[in-house]
């Protein structure tokens, strides 16, 4: 599974996951993706064969649901609970690295499944 981290996540999260052997990109590290509407971020992720990692559950779930209803195959979502992983705490990045690494290790070949993974 390849990932695109939504704009609320730092590029250091992608870098740490990359060091563990995963193909992860971050919106904040890519000027062409910064400040795009969510639908455009989702479309960019799909064009690259990536699932979107986000805590913006309502918006991205709606976009993915609309794709499902149209019969459009997509690479899914990794939905992060912002209460469980608060951005303001120092330990959050380390915890996310551990949990996303675990998810990617368990689902190395998830391609275009349209699945929603919850963390």
Secondary structure, DSSP 8 states (H G I E B T S, - for coil): -EEEE-TTS-HHHHHHHHHTT--EEEGGG-TTTTT--HHHHHHHHHHTTEEEEES-HHHHHHHHHHHHHTT-----EEE--TTTT-TTSTHHHHHHHHHHHHHHHHTTT--S---EEE-
